[in-house]
Amino acid sequence: MGKVAWVFPGQGSQVVGMGKAIAEADADARAVFDAADEALGFALSRLCFEGPEEELRLTVNTQPAILTTSAALLAVWKKAAPRPDFVAGHSLGEYSAWWPRRPSPLSTPCASCASAGRSWRRPFPPAGAAWPPSSAWNGRPCRPSWKRCPPKGMSSS
């Protein structure tokens, strides 16, 4: 057999109902959703399984939802699929690819994804306008959250 790679999706791949079938079929997958619900303090699983779509599409919800669904699938794959030679992720999917290689509870990347999602709630300037100076953002530089605090083992450059 050749090399095996697991590639995880990024934002934009969310859909109402994601993860529901696997969570109903496998106790380990359900436990991943339960852990995310507890870590985030709300029923992310219900949002993934039932929607509404408008809420799921909010970045603050989308990012932990995709990470959690990927982690639930991973919980099942680890029992049956060959160990990957490579893992990769598109954008947000980097968290999904990173997490299983680190000994941390799901709450760590889940909280990071939710935090990153909240940072994108900042208002964008009108078309054709420039970003305001970083001092306009409470004295903190305006940059993605992963630049501020990359997960252990990930480069921030």
Secondary structure as the mmCIF struct_conf table of DSSP 4:
data_model
#
loop_
_struct_conf.conf_type_id
_struct_conf.id
_struct_conf.beg_label_comp_id
_struct_conf.beg_label_asym_id
_struct_conf.beg_label_seq_id
_struct_conf.end_label_comp_id
_struct_conf.end_label_asym_id
_struct_conf.end_label_seq_id
STRN STRN1 ALA A 5 PHE A 8
TURN_TY1_P TURN_TY1_P1 GLN A 11 GLY A 12
TURN_TY1_P TURN_TY1_P2 VAL A 16 GLY A 19
HELX_RH_AL_P HELX_RH_AL_P1 LYS A 20 ALA A 25
HELX_RH_AL_P HELX_RH_AL_P2 ALA A 27 LEU A 40
TURN_TY1_P TURN_TY1_P3 GLY A 41 GLY A 41
BEND BEND1 PHE A 42 PHE A 42
HELX_RH_AL_P HELX_RH_AL_P3 LEU A 44 GLU A 50
HELX_RH_AL_P HELX_RH_AL_P4 GLU A 53 LEU A 56
TURN_TY1_P TURN_TY1_P4 ARG A 57 ARG A 57
BEND BEND2 LEU A 58 LEU A 58
HELX_RH_AL_P HELX_RH_AL_P5 THR A 59 ALA A 80
BEND BEND3 ALA A 81 ALA A 81
HELX_LH_PP_P HELX_LH_PP_P1 PRO A 82 PRO A 84
BEND BEND4 ASP A 85 ASP A 85
STRN STRN2 PHE A 86 GLY A 89
BEND BEND5 HIS A 90 HIS A 90
TURN_TY1_P TURN_TY1_P5 SER A 91 LEU A 92
HELX_RH_AL_P HELX_RH_AL_P6 GLY A 93 TRP A 98
HELX_RH_3T_P HELX_RH_3T_P1 TRP A 99 ARG A 101
BEND BEND6 ARG A 102 ARG A 102
TURN_TY1_P TURN_TY1_P6 LEU A 106 LEU A 106
HELX_RH_AL_P HELX_RH_AL_P7 SER A 107 SER A 119
TURN_TY1_P TURN_TY1_P7 TRP A 120 ARG A 121
BEND BEND7 ARG A 122 ARG A 122
HELX_LH_PP_P HELX_LH_PP_P2 PRO A 123 PRO A 126
TURN_TY1_P TURN_TY1_P8 ALA A 127 GLY A 128
HELX_LH_PP_P HELX_LH_PP_P3 ALA A 129 PRO A 133
HELX_RH_3T_P HELX_RH_3T_P2 SER A 134 ALA A 136
TURN_TY1_P TURN_TY1_P9 TRP A 137 GLY A 139
BEND BEND8 ARG A 140 ARG A 140
HELX_RH_AL_P HELX_RH_AL_P8 SER A 145 ARG A 148
BEND BEND9 CYS A 149 CYS A 149
HELX_LH_PP_P HELX_LH_PP_P4 PRO A 150 PRO A 151
TURN_TY1_P TURN_TY1_P10 LYS A 152 GLY A 153
#
